[in-house]
Amino acid sequence: MKLRVSAVQYHLHTINSFEEFANQVEHYIKTAQEFDADFVLFPEFFTTQLMSIGNEQGQPLTIQDLPDFTEQYRSLFINLAKQTKMHIIGGTHVIRKGDRLYNVAHLFYPDGRVAEQAKLHITPTEVKEWNMSPGDGLQVFETDKGTIAMLTCYDIEFPEIVRMAKAKGADVIFCPSCTDDRHGFHRVRYTSHARAVENQVYVVTTGTVGSLPTVDFMRANFGQAAVITPNDIPFPPRGILVEGEINHDMVVTADLDLELLYQVREKGSVTTWRDRRTDLYPDWK
């Protein structure tokens, strides 16, 4: 089984309407469509761009206002997924359930279905400044191109959760991210490589670029997309199929061959998944 993935280095800048946001999204999706992508990944928190629209008094919106765009966001991506026949991981969008806010990755299927995965590990800034709540469970998602998981940014820094995703059958981890400096970016990047090696899976990651000068905690962004592989003979030596230019507005695309994962799991130079010492530490099911 082969699949083609595109990852968007989404350029954040101040906008004046939802229509501007929709036009930018459509541009990236049409770009991925021209490359015949099966999946397209947007970054974490890219819908915070909507907060720059501001209110009638000319003041920027707050994180509490962002869930008010959920219906428009979902409608936009549902329609684009159906039109293009692509699977779209619409980055993450902040939704409200009761009195709680959740940072939720959305998978939009070509047939109009929508699947959700809330971020499971919440950074101190997300808790302190935006009062985010963590999700309460991990799912994997079946598609006609294979089984995937969506783990957002900080999630990829926890080996246990990716072990669980692999144990549930995921071969590709999509990791939307949003980091504001080199330190945060490299934490996510390095641990993405570690998770690919440990579990013999692909990791597709991307981040926001640009700036939202009127939106607190979104003024600085440091991002780069990458498609990451295990480090074994069938793959590139550095475990990178493709990567973008840091902090540039662009889309990167690569082909994933799931059969290569199955081969290295059985007879690779190392067989990290098979060689787990579950007599010494817990297995994940």
Secondary structure, 3 states (H helix, E strand, C coil): CEEEEEEEECEECCCCCHHHHHHHHHHHHHHHHHCCCCEEECCCCHHHHHHHHCCCCCCCCCCCCHHHHHHHHHHHHHHHHHHHCCEEEEEEEEEEECCEEEEEEEEECCCCCEEEEECCCCCHHHHHHHCEECCCCCCCEEECCEEEEECCHHHHHCHHHHHHHHHCCCCEEEEECCCCCHHHHHHHHHHHHHHHHHHCCEEEEECCEECCCCCCCCCCCCCCCEEECCCCCCCCCCCEEEECCCCCCEEEEEEEEHHHHHHHHHHCCCCCCCCCCCCCCCCCC
